[in-house]
Amino acid sequence: MALYLLLPDGKASAFLGLQLAVFGICLGAAFAPNHKGMPIVREYCELHGIADAEVDLFTSYRIVVEHLNAVGLRARDPFDCPLAAELRSVGGRDLA
């Protein structure tokens, strides 16, 4: 790992341990409340006749990644800017 090339072994280990601990706490803080609310969501959906879907871990990750990719691709060129189009073309040639 590059971390051990840049820092002494003790400092690199301490940094890595702290980084993983903070990451775990942040991930747990975001993840745990969502699971505590699941019975409430299930009850609400049943009460109001809303279809509820549960998927396995890898399917849920796939759904999230597909959504982020779709949103990212849409944001790639949200509008055509006339000035940018003019600056891209020189002498009638499109440089983009």
N, C-alpha and C positions, 0 to 999 in steps of 0.2 A: 504494500500500500504506500502511496505517496506520502501519507501522513508520517510514516516512520522514517522516510527519507529526509523530511523537512524538520522534524523535531526529535529531541532525545527520546529514547524508548519510554521512560517514565512519563514524560509530559504527553507524548503521543497516546499512550494508554489511558491517561487521565482524561485527555480531551475526548477520545473516542467513547469512553465510558459515560462521561457527562453528556455528550451529544446524543448517544443512544437513550440515556435515561430521560432527557428532556423530550426527545421525539416520542418516546413511549408514553410519557405523561400527557403530552398534547394530543396524541392519537387516541389515547384512552378517554380523555376529556371530551373529545368530539364523538367518539364511538359509543360509549356507555349510555349517555342520555337517550340516544336513539333507540336502544334496545329496551330501556325502561318504559318507553312510551308505546311499545308495540301492542300490549293488550288493550290499551285505550283505543288505538287506531283500529284494531280488529273489531272491537265492540261498536265503534262509530260506523265502520263500513257495513257491518251486519244490520245495524239499526236503520241505516239510510239506504240499504240495498245497493251499495257500491261494491263492485267486484274488487276483490283483494287478491293480489298475486304474490307468492313467495317463491324465490329462486335460490339456487345454491350460490356459494361464495364466488365461484369463477364466473358464473353467468351475471351476477350483479356487477363484478368488476368490468366485464365485457360491455354491459349496458352503459356504465358510466364513461368508459373510454370512448365508445361510439358516440355518445352525446357530446363529450368534449371535442372530439374530432369534427363533428358536424358543426358545432358552434364556432370552432376555430376556422373551419373552411369558409363559413359564411362571412366571418369578420375579415377574411383575407383582403377583399376589395369591396367594402360595403357601398361605395358609390364611385362614380367616374368623376374625377376632378379635372375640369377643363385645363387648368394651368399645368397640372402634372402631365396630362396627355400632350400638351403643347411642348413642354420641356423635354419629354421623352423622344419626340420626333424631331429630327434635324434634316432639313432638305427633303421632306416628304417621306423619309425612312423612319419606321417605328423602331426605336432602340430597345423597347421593353421585351 
